[in-house]
Every structure is written in C-alpha cells, then in structure tokens.
Amino acid sequence: MPAISRESLEKILGPIDDNSLAAIQDSGASLRDVSEAKAIADGKSDIVGQGEQAIPGPVKQVLTILSGARR
C-alpha cells in the first residue's frame, strides 16, 4: 500500500507538521482510519460515549498522534 500523501491528509486534518505526517504514514493507517480518528478527536464519532467499545489499532495510533500534535 502506498503511503498516504500530505495533500490527502491535509484535506482531512488541515495543515500537518512533518513529524505528524511521517508518524501517520508509518502507522499504516488508511484515510478512512484517519477520518475516524479525526471524528473521535473532534467528538463527532459514534464511538464516543458508547462505553467499552474498542477503537481499532490504526485509528488509535492516529488518535494518539493527533492528540500529541495538538499540545
């Protein structure tokens, strides 16, 4: 699978720094995973507020990257 491009990520996330770009690309996450992680981070996901529902691995990795980038 080819790496996700900066352009495609920025359509979802807005401007992104080089470190976050590389980390997301290295995570193996798909654009769908990135979109889901963004929705969770923004509080707009169906997963939020549903108790013990597990967040899939790639989504969780991207969510961790995004939360670190927002500090």
C-alpha positions in Angstrom: 0.0 0.0 0.0 1.5 3.4 -1.0 2.0 6.0 1.8 -0.8 8.5 2.3 0.1 11.8 0.7 0.4 15.1 2.6 -2.3 16.5 0.4 -4.8 13.8 1.1 -4.1 14.1 4.9 -4.4 17.8 4.9 -7.9 17.6 3.2 -9.0 15.7 6.3 -6.9 17.3 9.1 -5.9 20.7 7.8 -2.2 21.7 8.0 0.0 19.0 9.4 3.6 19.1 10.5 6.3 16.9 9.1 6.7 14.7 12.2 2.9 14.0 12.4 2.8 13.3 8.6 5.7 10.8 9.0 4.1 9.1 12.1 0.7 8.7 10.4 2.3 7.3 7.2 4.4 4.9 9.3 1.3 3.7 11.3 -0.1 2.0 8.2 -3.4 3.8 8.7 -5.8 4.3 5.8 -7.5 7.6 5.0 -10.7 6.0 6.5 -8.7 5.4 9.7 -7.5 9.0 9.7 -11.1 10.3 9.2 -12.4 8.2 12.0 -9.6 9.3 14.4 -10.3 12.9 13.5 -14.0 12.4 14.2 -13.2 10.9 17.6 -10.8 13.7 18.4 -13.5 16.3 17.5 -16.1 14.5 19.5 -18.2 13.7 16.3 -17.9 9.9 16.2 -20.4 7.3 17.0 -17.8 5.5 19.1 -17.6 8.4 21.6 -19.8 7.8 24.6 -20.5 4.2 23.9 -18.7 2.7 26.9 -16.3 -0.1 26.3 -16.3 -0.2 22.5 -12.7 -0.8 21.3 -11.1 1.6 18.9 -9.3 -0.3 16.1 -5.5 -0.3 16.2 -4.7 2.1 13.3 -7.4 4.5 14.4 -6.0 4.5 17.9 -2.5 5.2 16.6 -3.6 8.1 14.6 -5.7 9.4 17.5 -2.5 9.3 19.7 -0.5 11.1 17.1 -3.2 13.8 16.7 -3.5 14.3 20.5 0.3 14.8 20.7 0.3 17.3 17.8 -2.3 19.5 19.4 -0.3 20.2 22.5 
